[in-house]
Amino acid sequence: MTIEYVLLLFCVFFIGLKAFMVAPAKAFRESGPRLGARVEQQLATGDGFKPQNGNHIGWSGKEQ
């Protein structure tokens, strides 16, 4: 009876490990290009960036 529990535990562990390793890779593979395009657009246009805590540093290096 103990052997069956140990084998069942190993099976559940390895199936969970496989799902844990495959799911993030699949998500990055499918949504990576879309995320890259958004980042490139925001870098090119300057859109989507917000100052933190109301402190904004301008191009001259002086706080506005």
SEDO-22862 format. One record per atom (N, C-alpha, C): residue number from 1; z, x, y; atom name. Coordinates in Angstrom, 3 decimals. Layout:
BEGIN
<node n="NUM" w="Z" u="X" v="Y" atom="CA"/>
...
This chain:
BEGIN
<node n="1" w="0.000" u="0.822" v="-1.190" atom="N"/>
<node n="1" w="0.000" u="0.000" v="0.000" atom="CA"/>
<node n="1" w="0.000" u="0.872" v="1.262" atom="C"/>
<node n="2" w="0.706" u="1.967" v="1.224" atom="N"/>
<node n="2" w="0.755" u="2.853" v="2.382" atom="CA"/>
<node n="2" w="-0.600" u="3.497" v="2.645" atom="C"/>
<node n="3" w="-1.307" u="3.830" v="1.596" atom="N"/>
<node n="3" w="-2.628" u="4.451" v="1.757" atom="CA"/>
<node n="3" w="-3.574" u="3.492" v="2.473" atom="C"/>
<node n="4" w="-3.521" u="2.205" v="2.125" atom="N"/>
<node n="4" w="-4.389" u="1.226" v="2.781" atom="CA"/>
<node n="4" w="-4.073" u="1.127" v="4.275" atom="C"/>
<node n="5" w="-2.802" u="1.148" v="4.613" atom="N"/>
<node n="5" w="-2.426" u="1.095" v="6.025" atom="CA"/>
<node n="5" w="-2.889" u="2.341" v="6.781" atom="C"/>
<node n="6" w="-2.767" u="3.485" v="6.151" atom="N"/>
<node n="6" w="-3.208" u="4.727" v="6.793" atom="CA"/>
<node n="6" w="-4.718" u="4.707" v="6.976" atom="C"/>
<node n="7" w="-5.460" u="4.289" v="5.954" atom="N"/>
<node n="7" w="-6.919" u="4.206" v="6.084" atom="CA"/>
<node n="7" w="-7.327" u="3.183" v="7.139" atom="C"/>
<node n="8" w="-6.656" u="2.059" v="7.175" atom="N"/>
<node n="8" w="-6.929" u="1.056" v="8.195" atom="CA"/>
<node n="8" w="-6.635" u="1.599" v="9.595" atom="C"/>
<node n="9" w="-5.557" u="2.317" v="9.729" atom="N"/>
<node n="9" w="-5.203" u="2.922" v="11.013" atom="CA"/>
<node n="9" w="-6.267" u="3.927" v="11.452" atom="C"/>
<node n="10" w="-6.733" u="4.759" v="10.520" atom="N"/>
<node n="10" w="-7.789" u="5.725" v="10.854" atom="CA"/>
<node n="10" w="-9.075" u="5.013" v="11.257" atom="C"/>
<node n="11" w="-9.435" u="3.962" v="10.539" atom="N"/>
<node n="11" w="-10.657" u="3.223" v="10.877" atom="CA"/>
<node n="11" w="-10.561" u="2.618" v="12.272" atom="C"/>
<node n="12" w="-9.454" u="1.979" v="12.558" atom="N"/>
<node n="12" w="-9.273" u="1.369" v="13.882" atom="CA"/>
<node n="12" w="-9.278" u="2.445" v="14.962" atom="C"/>
<node n="13" w="-8.639" u="3.565" v="14.693" atom="N"/>
<node n="13" w="-8.591" u="4.658" v="15.676" atom="CA"/>
<node n="13" w="-9.983" u="5.201" v="15.968" atom="C"/>
<node n="14" w="-10.782" u="5.458" v="14.916" atom="N"/>
<node n="14" w="-12.103" u="6.036" v="15.131" atom="CA"/>
<node n="14" w="-13.079" u="5.033" v="15.741" atom="C"/>
<node n="15" w="-12.958" u="3.770" v="15.402" atom="N"/>
<node n="15" w="-13.809" u="2.757" v="16.042" atom="CA"/>
<node n="15" w="-13.442" u="2.633" v="17.519" atom="C"/>
<node n="16" w="-12.158" u="2.648" v="17.819" atom="N"/>
<node n="16" w="-11.723" u="2.606" v="19.221" atom="CA"/>
<node n="16" w="-12.144" u="3.840" v="19.984" atom="C"/>
<node n="17" w="-12.062" u="4.996" v="19.342" atom="N"/>
<node n="17" w="-12.478" u="6.249" v="19.984" atom="CA"/>
<node n="17" w="-13.971" u="6.233" v="20.283" atom="C"/>
<node n="18" w="-14.760" u="5.739" v="19.335" atom="N"/>
<node n="18" w="-16.201" u="5.661" v="19.565" atom="CA"/>
<node n="18" w="-16.509" u="4.721" v="20.726" atom="C"/>
<node n="19" w="-15.867" u="3.567" v="20.770" atom="N"/>
<node n="19" w="-16.090" u="2.630" v="21.870" atom="CA"/>
<node n="19" w="-15.642" u="3.235" v="23.200" atom="C"/>
<node n="20" w="-14.557" u="3.982" v="23.163" atom="N"/>
<node n="20" w="-14.041" u="4.613" v="24.379" atom="CA"/>
<node n="20" w="-14.990" u="5.682" v="24.896" atom="C"/>
<node n="21" w="-15.715" u="6.351" v="24.008" atom="N"/>
<node n="21" w="-16.633" u="7.406" v="24.419" atom="CA"/>
<node n="21" w="-18.018" u="6.865" v="24.787" atom="C"/>
<node n="22" w="-18.467" u="5.819" v="24.127" atom="N"/>
<node n="22" w="-19.821" u="5.313" v="24.334" atom="CA"/>
<node n="22" w="-19.910" u="4.410" v="25.559" atom="C"/>
<node n="23" w="-18.921" u="3.569" v="25.787" atom="N"/>
<node n="23" w="-18.998" u="2.588" v="26.877" atom="CA"/>
<node n="23" w="-19.144" u="3.239" v="28.257" atom="C"/>
<node n="24" w="-18.342" u="4.256" v="28.624" atom="N"/>
<node n="24" w="-18.550" u="4.863" v="29.951" atom="CA"/>
<node n="24" w="-19.905" u="5.552" v="30.081" atom="C"/>
<node n="25" w="-20.375" u="6.190" v="29.018" atom="N"/>
<node n="25" w="-21.680" u="6.855" v="29.078" atom="CA"/>
<node n="25" w="-22.785" u="5.829" v="29.298" atom="C"/>
<node n="26" w="-22.696" u="4.689" v="28.623" atom="N"/>
<node n="26" w="-23.698" u="3.641" v="28.792" atom="CA"/>
<node n="26" w="-23.652" u="3.074" v="30.210" atom="C"/>
<node n="27" w="-22.461" u="2.874" v="30.742" atom="N"/>
<node n="27" w="-22.335" u="2.331" v="32.098" atom="CA"/>
<node n="27" w="-22.904" u="3.298" v="33.129" atom="C"/>
<node n="28" w="-22.622" u="4.592" v="32.995" atom="N"/>
<node n="28" w="-23.158" u="5.564" v="33.951" atom="CA"/>
<node n="28" w="-24.669" u="5.698" v="33.809" atom="C"/>
<node n="29" w="-25.178" u="5.620" v="32.589" atom="N"/>
<node n="29" w="-26.620" u="5.737" v="32.374" atom="CA"/>
<node n="29" w="-27.350" u="4.560" v="32.999" atom="C"/>
<node n="30" w="-26.777" u="3.356" v="32.906" atom="N"/>
<node n="30" w="-27.452" u="2.170" v="33.434" atom="CA"/>
<node n="30" w="-27.290" u="2.011" v="34.941" atom="C"/>
<node n="31" w="-26.141" u="2.361" v="35.488" atom="N"/>
<node n="31" w="-25.917" u="2.117" v="36.913" atom="CA"/>
<node n="31" w="-25.977" u="3.388" v="37.755" atom="C"/>
<node n="32" w="-26.158" u="4.536" v="37.141" atom="N"/>
<node n="32" w="-26.214" u="5.789" v="37.880" atom="CA"/>
<node n="32" w="-27.329" u="5.849" v="38.907" atom="C"/>
<node n="33" w="-28.574" u="5.492" v="38.538" atom="N"/>
<node n="33" w="-29.652" u="5.533" v="39.536" atom="CA"/>
<node n="33" w="-29.401" u="4.610" v="40.721" atom="C"/>
<node n="34" w="-28.837" u="3.428" v="40.464" atom="N"/>
<node n="34" w="-28.554" u="2.496" v="41.564" atom="CA"/>
<node n="34" w="-27.495" u="3.071" v="42.496" atom="C"/>
<node n="35" w="-26.454" u="3.686" v="41.921" atom="N"/>
<node n="35" w="-25.413" u="4.295" v="42.732" atom="CA"/>
<node n="35" w="-25.969" u="5.458" v="43.542" atom="C"/>
<node n="36" w="-26.826" u="6.271" v="42.927" atom="N"/>
<node n="36" w="-27.444" u="7.384" v="43.642" atom="CA"/>
<node n="36" w="-28.300" u="6.915" v="44.806" atom="C"/>
<node n="37" w="-29.040" u="5.831" v="44.603" atom="N"/>
<node n="37" w="-29.874" u="5.290" v="45.680" atom="CA"/>
<node n="37" w="-29.015" u="4.788" v="46.829" atom="C"/>
<node n="38" w="-27.885" u="4.152" v="46.508" atom="N"/>
<node n="38" w="-26.999" u="3.675" v="47.581" atom="CA"/>
<node n="38" w="-26.421" u="4.836" v="48.371" atom="C"/>
<node n="39" w="-26.013" u="5.884" v="47.680" atom="N"/>
<node n="39" w="-25.446" u="7.043" v="48.374" atom="CA"/>
<node n="39" w="-26.497" u="7.701" v="49.253" atom="C"/>
<node n="40" w="-27.716" u="7.859" v="48.734" atom="N"/>
<node n="40" w="-28.778" u="8.461" v="49.536" atom="CA"/>
<node n="40" w="-29.089" u="7.624" v="50.768" atom="C"/>
<node n="41" w="-29.107" u="6.305" v="50.614" atom="N"/>
<node n="41" w="-29.378" u="5.439" v="51.766" atom="CA"/>
<node n="41" w="-28.277" u="5.569" v="52.806" atom="C"/>
<node n="42" w="-27.025" u="5.608" v="52.363" atom="N"/>
<node n="42" w="-25.919" u="5.718" v="53.306" atom="CA"/>
<node n="42" w="-25.923" u="7.072" v="53.999" atom="C"/>
<node n="43" w="-26.296" u="8.122" v="53.295" atom="N"/>
<node n="43" w="-26.368" u="9.436" v="53.935" atom="CA"/>
<node n="43" w="-27.526" u="9.502" v="54.929" atom="C"/>
<node n="44" w="-28.641" u="8.877" v="54.595" atom="N"/>
<node n="44" w="-29.808" u="8.920" v="55.471" atom="CA"/>
<node n="44" w="-29.612" u="8.079" v="56.716" atom="C"/>
<node n="45" w="-28.980" u="6.926" v="56.588" atom="N"/>
<node n="45" w="-28.866" u="6.011" v="57.725" atom="CA"/>
<node n="45" w="-27.512" u="6.075" v="58.411" atom="C"/>
<node n="46" w="-26.512" u="6.643" v="57.741" atom="N"/>
<node n="46" w="-25.167" u="6.657" v="58.306" atom="CA"/>
<node n="46" w="-24.469" u="5.333" v="58.154" atom="C"/>
<node n="47" w="-25.064" u="4.420" v="57.417" atom="N"/>
<node n="47" w="-24.500" u="3.090" v="57.228" atom="CA"/>
<node n="47" w="-23.485" u="3.113" v="56.095" atom="C"/>
<node n="48" w="-22.439" u="2.329" v="56.219" atom="N"/>
<node n="48" w="-21.456" u="2.207" v="55.157" atom="CA"/>
<node n="48" w="-20.257" u="3.125" v="55.307" atom="C"/>
<node n="49" w="-20.251" u="3.964" v="56.319" atom="N"/>
<node n="49" w="-19.127" u="4.861" v="56.537" atom="CA"/>
<node n="49" w="-18.238" u="4.287" v="57.624" atom="C"/>
<node n="50" w="-16.966" u="4.228" v="57.365" atom="N"/>
<node n="50" w="-16.021" u="3.667" v="58.330" atom="CA"/>
<node n="50" w="-14.931" u="4.693" v="58.604" atom="C"/>
<node n="51" w="-14.507" u="4.815" v="59.862" atom="N"/>
<node n="51" w="-13.417" u="5.747" v="60.150" atom="CA"/>
<node n="51" w="-12.116" u="5.284" v="59.505" atom="C"/>
<node n="52" w="-11.320" u="6.234" v="59.067" atom="N"/>
<node n="52" w="-10.040" u="5.909" v="58.448" atom="CA"/>
<node n="52" w="-8.950" u="5.905" v="59.500" atom="C"/>
<node n="53" w="-8.085" u="4.909" v="59.441" atom="N"/>
<node n="53" w="-6.919" u="4.790" v="60.318" atom="CA"/>
<node n="53" w="-7.292" u="4.761" v="61.791" atom="C"/>
<node n="54" w="-8.507" u="4.366" v="62.124" atom="N"/>
<node n="54" w="-8.904" u="4.264" v="63.519" atom="CA"/>
<node n="54" w="-9.187" u="5.599" v="64.180" atom="C"/>
<node n="55" w="-8.992" u="6.712" v="63.500" atom="N"/>
<node n="55" w="-9.295" u="8.025" v="64.068" atom="CA"/>
<node n="55" w="-10.738" u="8.374" v="63.746" atom="C"/>
<node n="56" w="-11.514" u="8.588" v="64.778" atom="N"/>
<node n="56" w="-12.918" u="8.919" v="64.580" atom="CA"/>
<node n="56" w="-13.203" u="10.234" v="65.287" atom="C"/>
<node n="57" w="-13.785" u="11.141" v="64.573" atom="N"/>
<node n="57" w="-14.154" u="12.427" v="65.153" atom="CA"/>
<node n="57" w="-15.647" u="12.395" v="65.422" atom="C"/>
<node n="58" w="-16.032" u="12.552" v="66.676" atom="N"/>
<node n="58" w="-17.432" u="12.510" v="67.055" atom="CA"/>
<node n="58" w="-18.135" u="13.812" v="66.721" atom="C"/>
<node n="59" w="-19.403" u="13.865" v="67.075" atom="N"/>
<node n="59" w="-20.206" u="15.040" v="66.769" atom="CA"/>
<node n="59" w="-19.744" u="16.272" v="67.558" atom="C"/>
<node n="60" w="-19.130" u="16.033" v="68.701" atom="N"/>
<node n="60" w="-18.704" u="17.168" v="69.514" atom="CA"/>
<node n="60" w="-17.417" u="17.794" v="68.970" atom="C"/>
<node n="61" w="-16.788" u="17.144" v="68.032" atom="N"/>
<node n="61" w="-15.542" u="17.674" v="67.473" atom="CA"/>
<node n="61" w="-14.308" u="17.171" v="68.196" atom="C"/>
<node n="62" w="-14.498" u="16.425" v="69.271" atom="N"/>
<node n="62" w="-13.378" u="15.864" v="70.019" atom="CA"/>
<node n="62" w="-13.124" u="14.451" v="69.539" atom="C"/>
<node n="63" w="-11.865" u="14.056" v="69.478" atom="N"/>
<node n="63" w="-11.532" u="12.691" v="69.065" atom="CA"/>
<node n="63" w="-11.926" u="11.726" v="70.174" atom="C"/>
<node n="64" w="-12.446" u="10.591" v="69.780" atom="N"/>
<node n="64" w="-12.862" u="9.581" v="70.749" atom="CA"/>
<node n="64" w="-11.806" u="8.533" v="70.883" atom="C"/>
